Amino acid sequence: MERLFSLLEQHYEEMVAIRRYLHERPELSFQEVHTPKYIANFHRELGLEVREHVGERGVVATLRGGKPGKTVALRADFDALAIQELNDIPYKSKNDGVMHACGHDGHTATLLVLAKCLAEMKEEIAGNIVFIHQHAEEIAPGGAKAMIEDGCLEGVDVIFGTHLWAPTPLGDILVRDGAIMAAADRFEIIIQGKGGHGAEPHHSVDAIVLGAQFVTQLQTIVSRRIDPLQSAVISVGNFEAINPFNVIADTVKIQGTVRTFEESVREQIVEEVERLLKSICLGADASYTYQYYRGYPPVVNHQKETDFVATIARNIPAVENVITCPPFMIGEDFAYYMQHVPGTFFFTGAKNPAWETAYPHHHAKFDFDERAMLIASKVLGNVTLDYLLGQL
């Protein structure tokens, strides 16, 4: 692995340059145009086989080694978020209201330079490496499912992926066998009351009061209806009732998210939310609409592949700690890949040791220590080559 590590270190500045180039040019989910073209051109210049428009906007590049063997897939996402960047940096986003606030620019740069280094070792490689560059991770239904349906996993034996993780110190690798990330669902509710004059509430059905009761009591579903040994989160992120100050609202719109690990808990929450909503509206002679949208399933890592990554990561000099982490309530459509082939998804620590504060993912001042990309590429590259050598 010394040659691969040496190549990655030689190309580290290029990795940084690519990341910053992409950071300046973020594109929203399902609106990616420039980014996939850039990725495809990069791989073509390496001499790899390239498929564009996979699942609509994804890119798949294949490196065929000089010797026969198995096929490893590596995945990176490349979409951005609808956030106005507040960082004062030379490579600040040039697209108003759009920002790489989750590290996907780093994921892409990591995979591109890793592909470049592995391509230089092509004749030594026994097997194939598939580089999956995925669009639209941030918004369900996401890009993974469509890319799988379009054949991105054909012939693949195993898949690995990582997420640069700003809250975790640089040098740490977080792994977990089994469920590491939650199912991520959302709901939309409209409570229909009866508007009226603010001075005459007895002639109205106040949708704001009903909505407030619902949001408050919603939290009792997790605390009093779900088994305390199982995990769940219900959060309301939007409560909308726009009216003059002296008018009782006839309509309230409520939107939120549900996070779970177990399908039985997921189903229970779907039912419990409507039961609560129905009881509140029935008592006040109001009506409602309720829509529940299933998002990504839980990300469930496979044991052998997880142990394999952990063992290899411990032997990489840049890695200081390999930690078995608790599950995260965030969601990721990497889950779909591992429903088809074995694999694992891990976190690469990306917090600069000098930073007092690491802004969280999806924050307008989000950033990460770019050295994490080099660590991620070494882990992914070592895992790939060792797998193709039959070490797993």
Secondary structure, 3 states (H helix, E strand, C coil): CHHHHHHHHHCHHHHHHHHHHHHHCCCECCCCCHHHHHHHHHHHHCCCEEEEEECCCEEEEEEECCEEEEEEEEEEECCEECCCCCCCCCCCCCCCCCECCCCHHHHHHHHHHHHHHHHHCHHHCEEEEEEEEECCCCCCCCCHHHHHHCCCCCCCCEEEEEEEEEEEECCEEEECCEEEECEEEEEEEEEECECEECCCHHHCECHHHHHHHHHHHHHHHHHHHCCCCCCEEEEEEEEECCCCCCEECCEEEEEEEEEECCHHHHHHHHHHHHHHHHHHHHHHCCEEEEEEEEEECCEEECHHHHHHHHHHHHCCCCCCEEEECCCECCCCHHHHHHHCCCEEEEEEEEECCCCCCCCCCCCCCCCCCCHHHHHHHHHHHHHHHHHHCCCC
